[in-house]
Amino acid sequence: MIYIVMQNRNSILNVDNVVQIYTEDSCIMARLFDGNMLCLGSYKDHERAKDVFSKMLKECFPPDVVVFKNMDIPEEVIGQMQKRATDLHMQNAG
C-alpha cells in the first residue's frame, strides 16, 4: 500500500481510497471514491504545485514499477518483466 502524509502532518491518506490526484491552482488535490475532494498540499503558486506533484509521482509511482492487484498474470509475462528489471508489486485478493 502507498500512503501520503498530508502537508500539515495531521493525517495520512491511503492511496487505495483515491480516484485521482492532480494539481488545481496552487494545490495538489485528491478526489476520493466517496466523491469528496481533498487538498493534499498548498503552495505559493501553480508552478510550485506542479513541481511538487512531479516529484511525488517520481517517488511514489516511478515508471519502472508495475502494480498488479487481483489479477492472474501468466508466468511468461512475469518472467519477461523480471528480465527487464521491472519492479513487480503483486497483491492477492485475500
N, C-alpha and C positions, 0 to 999 in steps of 0.2 A: 504494500500500500504506500501511497505517497501522501504526505501531509504538508500543508502550507501553514506556516506560522504567520499570523496576522501582523501587520506592521506595528501595531500598538502593543504586541506581545501579550494581549489579554485572552486570545483564543487561537485555536488550531482548526483548520478546515481539512477534512478528509476529501481528497480529490475525487473519490468514487461518488460523492454527492453532487458533483459539478457537471453541468451540461456544457458550459462554455466559459472560457477565460479570455478576456480581451481588454484593450485599452479604450477608454472613453474620456475625453478631455484630459485632465491631469490625474486620472485614477486608473488603476488596474482593477477591473471588475470581474466578478464571477456570477454567472447565472446558475442557480441551483435547480435540481429536479423538481422541487416543490414550487418553482416559479419565482421565488424570492431573488433579489439582486443584492450583491454584497460588494462593497468597496474593500479590496484586499490591501490597498495602499494608495496614498495620495501624495503627489509630487508637485514640484514647483511649476511644471508646465507639461504639455503633451509630449514633447521630445524626451524629457527625462522619464516619463512613464513608459514610453516605447522602449527606451534603453534598458530600463529595469526589467520590463516584460521579456525582452530579447534574452537577457542574461538568465532569467528564470527558466525560459524554455530550454536553453542550453544545459542548465544544471539538472532540471527535472526530467526533461524529455530529449536527451541527445539523439541525433539522427541515427546512431548505430544501435539503439536499443529498441527492441520489439517486445511488446507486451501482449500475450495471449491470455484470454480469460474464457474458461468454459468451452474450449474448442478441442476437437480431435485433430491434431496436426500429424500428418504422416511422418514416420521416422525418416524417410528420404529427405523431406523438406527440412526437418530439424538438422540433419547431418549436413546439408548444403549450407545452411545458415551458420552452423558452427565452424565450417571450413572458412567462411568469410570473416570470422572473428566477430560476429554479431552477438551482442549480449541477448540472451533469451531469458525472459521472466515469465514463468508459467504458473498459473494458479488454477487449482481444481475447484469444481463447484461445491464440494463438500465442506 
